[in-house]
């Protein structure tokens, strides 16, 4: 497995992993699918803070971080995303991506990473707990998708 910064050539594979989760699940609250243009802008803006995992030319997943909130007081806190293809789950790939992402965050002066996880995704909550994130917040019924109210669970790791 290779971990490396994402490039524009990765866009189709990232979209193939991400958009079905947006379209078909409650693990993300958004209903707006990613486009090649929006994803290209994210990759360009985040640079080394947008990583992919690949094996034998197949993209297995990605991890990224960006601003947690606007304003200079939050400059050292970032919110991250980690998403794997179905077959890649449970093989340590998410852990490897997050380890590398945390190294990049520390190198850019990030003091805390925050994961905002759907309460409908208990596997992601357990994953974050297993890699050292603390559960620091639970916001009941703040999201809505597929006609259901969804909880948001906040997890944080401070460096």
Residue frames as a rotation matrix with the C-alpha (Angstrom) as fourth column:
UNK 1
0.581 0.814 0.000 0.00
0.814 -0.581 0.000 0.00
0.000 0.000 -1.000 0.00
UNK 2
-0.595 -0.711 0.375 1.18
0.722 -0.678 -0.140 3.49
0.353 0.187 0.916 -0.85
UNK 3
0.461 0.631 -0.624 0.12
0.780 -0.623 -0.054 6.64
-0.423 -0.462 -0.779 1.02
UNK 4
-0.669 -0.670 0.322 0.64
0.741 -0.565 0.363 9.86
-0.061 0.481 0.874 -0.93
UNK 5
-0.569 0.482 -0.666 -0.87
-0.187 -0.865 -0.466 13.29
-0.801 -0.140 0.582 -1.54
UNK 6
0.288 0.774 0.564 -3.90
0.587 0.323 -0.742 13.26
-0.757 0.545 -0.361 -3.82
UNK 7
-0.845 -0.472 -0.252 -3.51
0.054 -0.542 0.838 14.48
-0.532 0.695 0.483 -7.38
UNK 8
-0.215 0.792 -0.571 -6.04
-0.873 -0.418 -0.251 15.51
-0.438 0.445 0.781 -10.02
UNK 9
-0.540 -0.034 -0.841 -5.63
-0.595 0.722 0.353 12.03
0.595 0.691 -0.410 -11.55
UNK 10
-0.970 0.147 -0.195 -7.25
0.241 0.707 -0.665 10.59
0.040 -0.692 -0.721 -8.38
UNK 11
-0.698 0.716 -0.019 -10.46
-0.674 -0.666 -0.322 12.56
-0.243 -0.211 0.947 -8.79
UNK 12
-0.094 0.745 -0.660 -12.52
-0.716 0.410 0.565 9.89
0.691 0.526 0.495 -10.61
UNK 13
-0.356 -0.094 -0.930 -11.61
0.337 0.915 -0.222 7.21
0.872 -0.392 -0.293 -8.05
UNK 14
-0.986 0.029 -0.164 -12.31
0.143 -0.365 -0.920 9.52
-0.086 -0.931 0.356 -5.08
UNK 15
-0.497 0.857 -0.137 -15.67
-0.867 -0.485 0.116 10.48
0.033 0.176 0.984 -6.56
UNK 16
-0.109 0.439 -0.892 -16.50
-0.375 0.813 0.446 6.78
0.920 0.384 0.076 -7.05
UNK 17
-0.618 -0.144 -0.773 -15.92
0.605 0.541 -0.584 6.16
0.503 -0.828 -0.247 -3.33
UNK 18
-0.959 0.100 -0.265 -17.39
0.128 -0.682 -0.720 9.39
-0.253 -0.724 0.641 -1.91
UNK 19
-0.686 0.712 -0.147 -20.50
-0.691 -0.575 0.438 10.10
0.228 0.402 0.887 -3.99
UNK 20
-0.209 0.664 -0.718 -22.30
0.081 0.743 0.664 6.79
0.975 0.081 -0.209 -3.28
UNK 21
-0.572 -0.032 -0.819 -21.87
0.807 0.155 -0.570 7.49
0.145 -0.987 -0.063 0.44
UNK 22
-0.932 0.268 -0.242 -23.35
-0.212 -0.949 -0.235 10.97
-0.293 -0.168 0.941 -0.04
UNK 23
-0.542 0.729 -0.418 -26.17
-0.669 -0.073 0.740 9.66
0.509 0.681 0.527 -2.22
UNK 24
0.035 0.570 -0.821 -27.08
-0.169 0.813 0.558 6.43
0.985 0.119 0.125 -0.40
UNK 25
-0.139 -0.159 -0.977 -26.12
0.813 0.546 -0.204 6.66
0.566 -0.823 0.053 3.29
UNK 26
0.867 0.428 0.257 -26.53
0.161 -0.728 0.666 8.73
0.472 -0.536 -0.700 6.43
UNK 27
0.338 -0.800 -0.496 -22.84
0.925 0.187 0.330 8.72
-0.171 -0.570 0.804 7.30
UNK 28
-0.895 -0.445 -0.020 -22.65
0.438 -0.888 0.140 12.20
-0.080 0.117 0.990 5.85
UNK 29
-0.182 0.884 -0.431 -25.44
0.451 -0.315 -0.835 14.73
-0.874 -0.346 -0.342 6.23
UNK 30
-0.477 -0.032 -0.878 -24.89
-0.569 -0.750 0.336 16.39
-0.670 0.660 0.340 2.88
UNK 31
0.380 0.611 0.695 -26.98
0.324 0.615 -0.718 15.49
-0.866 0.498 0.036 -0.14
UNK 32
0.824 -0.154 -0.546 -24.84
-0.518 -0.596 -0.614 17.45
-0.230 0.788 -0.571 -2.60
UNK 33
0.772 -0.538 0.339 -22.52
0.574 0.818 -0.011 15.13
-0.272 0.203 0.941 -4.48
UNK 34
0.052 -0.869 -0.492 -18.93
-0.002 -0.492 0.870 16.14
-0.999 -0.044 -0.028 -5.13
UNK 35
0.987 0.162 -0.020 -18.06
-0.011 -0.056 -0.998 17.25
-0.163 0.985 -0.054 -8.65
UNK 36
0.381 -0.903 0.200 -14.71
0.902 0.315 -0.295 17.00
0.204 0.292 0.934 -10.40
UNK 37
0.106 -0.322 0.941 -14.40
0.198 -0.920 -0.338 20.78
0.974 0.222 -0.034 -10.11
UNK 38
0.716 0.197 0.669 -15.13
-0.555 -0.422 0.717 21.03
0.423 -0.885 -0.193 -6.37
UNK 39
0.909 -0.413 0.045 -12.88
0.313 0.751 0.582 18.08
-0.274 -0.515 0.812 -5.62
UNK 40
0.260 -0.839 0.479 -10.05
0.797 -0.094 -0.597 19.54
0.545 0.537 0.644 -7.73
UNK 41
0.279 -0.098 0.955 -10.35
-0.272 -0.962 -0.020 22.78
0.921 -0.254 -0.295 -5.76
UNK 42
0.933 0.087 0.350 -10.21
-0.361 0.216 0.907 20.87
0.003 -0.973 0.232 -2.44
UNK 43
0.688 -0.722 0.076 -7.14
0.720 0.692 0.049 18.91
-0.088 0.021 0.996 -3.50
UNK 44
0.110 -0.654 0.748 -5.39
0.538 -0.594 -0.598 22.08
0.836 0.468 0.286 -4.69
UNK 45
0.441 0.137 0.887 -6.26
-0.473 -0.805 0.359 24.02
0.763 -0.578 -0.290 -1.53
UNK 46
0.911 0.028 0.411 -5.29
-0.391 0.371 0.842 21.26
-0.129 -0.928 0.349 0.90
UNK 47
0.219 -0.909 -0.354 -2.14
-0.822 0.024 -0.569 19.96
0.525 0.415 -0.743 -0.80
UNK 48
-0.656 -0.588 -0.473 -0.34
-0.267 0.767 -0.583 17.59
0.706 -0.256 -0.660 1.59
UNK 49
-0.757 0.469 0.456 -3.42
-0.486 0.062 -0.871 17.64
-0.437 -0.881 0.181 3.84
UNK 50
0.505 0.841 -0.193 -5.34
-0.799 0.371 -0.473 15.53
-0.326 0.393 0.860 1.27
UNK 51
-0.574 -0.794 0.201 -3.94
-0.724 0.606 0.329 12.00
-0.383 0.044 -0.923 1.22
UNK 52
0.546 0.686 -0.481 -4.89
-0.808 0.584 -0.084 8.84
0.223 0.434 0.873 -0.65
UNK 53
-0.205 -0.523 0.828 -4.11
-0.517 0.776 0.362 5.18
-0.831 -0.353 -0.429 -0.08
UNK 54
0.544 0.355 -0.761 -3.61
-0.838 0.286 -0.465 2.98
0.053 0.890 0.453 -3.11
UNK 55
-0.117 -0.557 0.822 -2.55
-0.357 0.796 0.489 -0.55
-0.927 -0.236 -0.292 -3.84
UNK 56
-0.599 -0.231 0.766 -1.62
0.533 0.600 0.597 -1.90
-0.598 0.766 -0.237 -7.26
UNK 57
-0.961 0.109 0.256 -3.17
0.138 -0.610 0.781 1.11
0.241 0.785 0.570 -8.96
UNK 58
-0.029 0.994 -0.101 -6.47
0.609 0.098 0.787 0.91
0.793 -0.039 -0.608 -7.04
UNK 59
-0.579 -0.085 0.811 -7.47
-0.434 -0.810 -0.394 3.79
0.691 -0.580 0.432 -4.79
UNK 60
-0.503 0.298 -0.811 -8.54
0.624 0.774 -0.103 2.38
0.598 -0.558 -0.575 -1.41
UNK 61
0.531 0.671 -0.517 -9.51
0.847 -0.395 0.356 5.54
0.035 -0.627 -0.778 0.42
UNK 62
-0.186 -0.549 0.815 -8.55
0.393 -0.802 -0.451 9.05
0.901 0.236 0.365 1.39
UNK 63
0.296 0.217 -0.930 -8.17
0.939 -0.246 0.241 11.36
-0.177 -0.945 -0.276 4.34
UNK 64
-0.254 -0.297 0.920 -8.11
0.532 -0.837 -0.124 15.13
0.808 0.459 0.371 4.47
UNK 65
-0.011 0.352 -0.936 -8.44
0.927 -0.347 -0.142 18.06
-0.375 -0.869 -0.323 6.79
UNK 66
-0.276 0.000 0.961 -9.43
0.526 -0.837 0.151 21.67
0.805 0.547 0.231 6.50
UNK 67
-0.776 -0.052 0.629 -10.49
-0.366 -0.775 -0.515 24.57
0.514 -0.630 0.582 8.68
UNK 68
-0.728 0.531 -0.433 -12.67
0.685 0.549 -0.478 23.70
-0.016 -0.645 -0.764 11.64
UNK 69
0.519 0.823 -0.230 -14.32
0.792 -0.564 -0.232 27.12
-0.320 -0.062 -0.945 11.78
UNK 70
0.360 -0.341 0.868 -13.60
0.531 -0.690 -0.492 30.55
0.767 0.639 -0.067 10.41
UNK 71
0.900 -0.028 0.436 -11.64
-0.289 -0.786 0.547 33.17
0.327 -0.618 -0.715 12.27
UNK 72
0.083 -0.996 -0.039 -8.06
-0.527 -0.010 -0.850 33.39
0.846 0.091 -0.526 13.50
UNK 73
-0.025 -0.070 0.997 -8.83
-0.991 0.132 -0.016 31.91
-0.131 -0.989 -0.073 16.91
UNK 74
0.723 0.368 0.585 -9.44
-0.311 0.929 -0.201 28.52
-0.617 -0.037 0.786 15.25
UNK 75
0.500 -0.546 -0.672 -6.31
-0.844 -0.132 -0.520 28.55
0.195 0.827 -0.527 13.06
UNK 76
-0.577 -0.813 0.078 -4.74
-0.800 0.544 -0.254 25.65
0.164 -0.209 -0.964 14.98
UNK 77
-0.339 0.560 0.756 -7.79
-0.203 0.741 -0.640 23.37
-0.919 -0.370 -0.137 14.89
UNK 78
-0.682 0.100 -0.725 -8.82
-0.724 0.045 0.688 21.36
0.101 0.994 0.042 11.84
UNK 79
0.286 0.792 0.540 -11.74
-0.619 0.583 -0.527 19.10
-0.732 -0.183 0.657 10.95
UNK 80
-0.729 -0.656 -0.193 -10.88
-0.596 0.471 0.650 15.92
-0.336 0.589 -0.735 9.13
UNK 81
0.584 0.790 -0.189 -12.52
-0.782 0.484 -0.393 13.36
-0.219 0.377 0.900 6.89
UNK 82
-0.696 -0.706 0.129 -11.43
-0.616 0.680 0.397 9.78
-0.368 0.197 -0.909 6.38
UNK 83
0.482 0.875 -0.046 -13.28
-0.720 0.366 -0.590 7.58
-0.500 0.317 0.806 3.90
UNK 84
-0.681 -0.674 0.287 -12.44
-0.430 0.684 0.589 4.10
-0.593 0.278 -0.756 2.64
UNK 85
-0.285 0.550 -0.785 -13.87
-0.775 0.350 0.527 1.96
0.564 0.759 0.326 -0.11
UNK 86
0.667 0.681 0.301 -15.95
-0.730 0.518 0.445 -0.95
0.148 -0.517 0.843 1.19
UNK 87
0.804 -0.355 -0.477 -13.31
0.247 0.929 -0.276 -3.65
0.541 0.104 0.834 0.55
UNK 88
-0.146 -0.948 0.284 -10.60
0.065 -0.296 -0.953 -1.54
0.987 -0.121 0.105 2.23
UNK 89
0.308 0.330 0.892 -12.35
-0.790 -0.434 0.433 -1.34
0.530 -0.838 0.127 5.60
UNK 90
0.907 0.098 0.409 -10.98
-0.376 0.624 0.686 -3.31
-0.188 -0.776 0.602 8.54
UNK 91
0.744 -0.668 0.031 -7.48
0.583 0.625 -0.518 -3.72
0.327 0.404 0.855 7.08
UNK 92
0.200 -0.685 -0.700 -5.62
0.775 -0.327 0.541 -0.94
-0.599 -0.651 0.466 8.92
UNK 93
-0.284 -0.301 0.910 -5.77
0.883 -0.453 0.126 1.45
0.375 0.839 0.394 5.97
UNK 94
0.641 0.587 0.494 -7.81
0.305 -0.786 0.538 4.06
0.704 -0.195 -0.683 7.84
UNK 95
0.833 -0.403 -0.380 -5.37
0.374 -0.098 0.922 3.92
-0.409 -0.910 0.069 10.73
UNK 96
-0.140 -0.939 0.313 -2.42
0.916 -0.003 0.400 4.36
-0.375 0.343 0.861 8.35
UNK 97
-0.028 0.209 0.977 -4.08
0.683 -0.710 0.171 7.30
0.730 0.672 -0.123 6.60
UNK 98
0.884 0.436 0.169 -4.90
0.176 -0.644 0.745 8.98
0.433 -0.629 -0.646 9.90
UNK 99
0.503 -0.787 -0.358 -1.37
0.658 0.080 0.749 8.47
-0.560 -0.612 0.558 11.25
UNK 100
-0.424 -0.673 0.606 0.07
0.906 -0.317 0.282 10.18
0.003 0.668 0.744 8.18
UNK 101
0.220 0.592 0.775 -2.62
0.502 -0.750 0.431 12.89
0.836 0.294 -0.463 8.29
UNK 102
0.928 0.080 -0.364 -1.83
0.369 -0.336 0.867 13.61
-0.052 -0.939 -0.341 11.93
UNK 103
-0.008 -0.996 -0.085 1.88
0.842 -0.052 0.537 13.96
-0.539 -0.068 0.839 11.04
UNK 104
-0.386 -0.072 0.920 0.97
0.758 -0.592 0.272 16.46
0.525 0.802 0.284 8.32
UNK 105
0.648 0.716 0.260 -1.29
0.398 -0.609 0.686 18.36
0.649 -0.341 -0.680 10.72
UNK 106
0.668 -0.476 -0.572 1.42
0.577 -0.154 0.802 18.63
-0.470 -0.866 0.172 13.37
UNK 107
-0.340 -0.873 0.349 3.85
0.892 -0.182 0.414 19.82
-0.298 0.453 0.840 10.69
UNK 108
-0.324 0.312 0.893 1.41
0.517 -0.732 0.443 22.60
0.792 0.606 0.076 9.76
UNK 109
-0.925 -0.166 0.342 0.98
-0.162 -0.642 -0.749 23.74
0.344 -0.748 0.567 13.36
UNK 110
0.109 0.991 -0.082 -2.40
-0.382 0.118 0.917 22.08
0.918 -0.069 0.391 13.97
UNK 111
-0.713 -0.319 0.624 -2.98
-0.673 0.062 -0.737 21.53
0.196 -0.946 -0.259 17.68
UNK 112
-0.447 0.639 0.626 -6.30
-0.242 0.587 -0.772 19.63
-0.861 -0.496 -0.108 17.49
UNK 113
-0.899 0.295 -0.324 -8.11
-0.249 0.266 0.931 17.50
0.361 0.918 -0.165 14.94
UNK 114
-0.427 0.850 0.309 -11.88
-0.557 0.022 -0.830 17.19
-0.712 -0.527 0.464 15.16
UNK 115
-0.958 0.282 -0.040 -14.02
0.154 0.630 0.761 14.49
0.240 0.723 -0.648 13.61
UNK 116
-0.442 0.895 0.052 -17.71
-0.777 -0.354 -0.520 15.29
-0.447 -0.270 0.853 13.21
UNK 117
-0.984 -0.040 -0.171 -19.29
-0.107 0.908 0.405 11.85
0.139 0.417 -0.898 12.81
UNK 118
-0.162 0.983 -0.092 -22.88
-0.698 -0.048 0.715 10.92
0.698 0.180 0.693 12.10
UNK 119
-0.307 0.164 0.938 -24.51
-0.846 0.404 -0.347 9.08
-0.436 -0.900 0.015 14.97
UNK 120
0.790 0.613 -0.025 -25.71
-0.528 0.658 -0.536 6.68
-0.312 0.437 0.844 12.26
UNK 121
0.523 -0.702 -0.483 -22.09
-0.301 0.378 -0.875 5.58
0.798 0.603 -0.014 11.78
UNK 122
0.908 -0.127 0.398 -21.11
-0.377 0.162 0.912 3.71
-0.180 -0.979 0.100 14.98
UNK 123
0.691 -0.697 0.191 -18.19
0.722 0.677 -0.141 2.06
-0.031 0.235 0.972 13.18
UNK 124
0.185 -0.618 0.764 -16.57
0.358 -0.682 -0.638 5.44
0.915 0.391 0.095 12.56
UNK 125
0.643 0.073 0.763 -17.09
-0.618 -0.539 0.572 6.44
0.453 -0.839 -0.301 16.19
UNK 126
0.924 -0.297 0.239 -15.42
0.072 0.752 0.655 3.21
-0.374 -0.588 0.717 17.33
UNK 127
0.488 -0.773 0.405 -12.60
0.768 0.160 -0.620 3.71
0.414 0.614 0.672 14.82
UNK 128
0.276 -0.378 0.884 -11.85
-0.158 -0.925 -0.347 7.19
0.948 -0.044 -0.315 16.14
UNK 129
0.807 0.029 0.590 -11.90
-0.591 0.004 0.807 5.99
0.021 -1.000 0.021 19.74
UNK 130
0.866 -0.465 0.184 -9.49
0.436 0.882 0.178 3.18
-0.245 -0.074 0.967 18.81
UNK 131
0.185 -0.841 0.509 -6.97
0.798 -0.174 -0.577 5.64
0.574 0.513 0.638 17.34
UNK 132
-0.539 -0.557 -0.631 -6.96
0.842 -0.345 -0.414 7.93
0.013 -0.755 0.656 20.36
UNK 133
-0.618 0.419 0.665 -9.76
-0.094 -0.879 0.467 10.41
0.781 0.227 0.583 19.73
UNK 134
-0.883 0.381 -0.273 -11.91
0.329 0.090 -0.940 11.41
-0.334 -0.920 -0.205 22.70
UNK 135
-0.152 0.914 0.376 -15.64
0.812 -0.101 0.574 11.81
0.563 0.393 -0.727 22.38
UNK 136
-0.885 -0.319 -0.338 -16.14
0.456 -0.742 -0.491 15.45
-0.094 -0.589 0.803 23.32
UNK 137
-0.656 0.695 -0.296 -19.64
-0.595 -0.717 -0.364 16.24
-0.465 -0.062 0.883 22.16
UNK 138
-0.734 0.566 0.375 -23.00
0.664 0.716 0.218 14.85
-0.145 0.409 -0.901 21.13
UNK 139
-0.788 0.485 -0.379 -25.43
-0.498 -0.864 -0.071 17.09
-0.362 0.133 0.922 19.28
UNK 140
-0.528 0.628 0.571 -28.81
0.459 0.777 -0.431 15.36
-0.714 0.035 -0.699 19.10
UNK 141
0.226 0.810 0.541 -30.92
0.871 0.081 -0.485 15.72
-0.436 0.580 -0.688 15.98
UNK 142
0.065 -0.271 -0.960 -28.91
-0.110 -0.959 0.263 18.48
-0.992 0.088 -0.092 14.30
UNK 143
-0.847 -0.338 -0.411 -28.84
-0.445 0.027 0.895 16.81
-0.291 0.941 -0.174 10.87
UNK 144
0.199 0.936 0.290 -31.61
-0.351 0.344 -0.871 15.62
-0.915 0.072 0.397 8.61
UNK 145
-0.618 -0.351 -0.703 -31.43
-0.784 0.207 0.585 13.18
-0.060 0.913 -0.403 5.74
UNK 146
-0.786 0.370 -0.495 -33.82
0.035 0.826 0.562 10.65
0.617 0.424 -0.663 4.22
UNK 147
0.153 0.952 0.266 -36.61
-0.226 -0.228 0.947 12.08
0.962 -0.205 0.180 6.38
UNK 148
0.601 -0.002 -0.799 -34.81
0.689 0.509 0.517 11.25
0.406 -0.861 0.307 9.63
UNK 149
0.802 -0.389 0.454 -33.20
-0.539 -0.798 0.268 13.39
0.258 -0.460 -0.850 12.29
UNK 150
0.541 -0.715 -0.443 -29.56
0.494 0.696 -0.520 12.50
0.681 0.062 0.730 12.86
UNK 151
0.909 -0.328 -0.257 -27.18
0.130 -0.364 0.922 13.06
-0.396 -0.872 -0.288 15.77
UNK 152
0.566 -0.819 0.094 -23.69
-0.156 -0.219 -0.963 14.45
0.809 0.531 -0.252 15.33
UNK 153
0.878 -0.383 -0.286 -20.88
0.426 0.356 0.832 13.08
-0.217 -0.852 0.476 17.50
UNK 154
0.716 -0.676 0.174 -17.74
-0.503 -0.673 -0.543 15.17
0.484 0.302 -0.822 17.93
UNK 155
0.812 -0.566 -0.145 -14.42
0.560 0.685 0.466 13.45
-0.164 -0.459 0.873 18.50
UNK 156
0.838 -0.518 0.171 -11.11
-0.452 -0.835 -0.314 15.23
0.306 0.186 -0.934 19.12
UNK 157
0.550 -0.789 -0.273 -7.43
0.835 0.531 0.147 14.46
0.028 -0.308 0.951 19.32
UNK 158
0.953 -0.297 0.056 -5.12
-0.302 -0.943 0.137 17.12
0.012 -0.147 -0.989 20.72
UNK 159
0.537 -0.832 -0.140 -1.40
0.526 0.460 -0.716 17.06
0.659 0.311 0.684 19.98
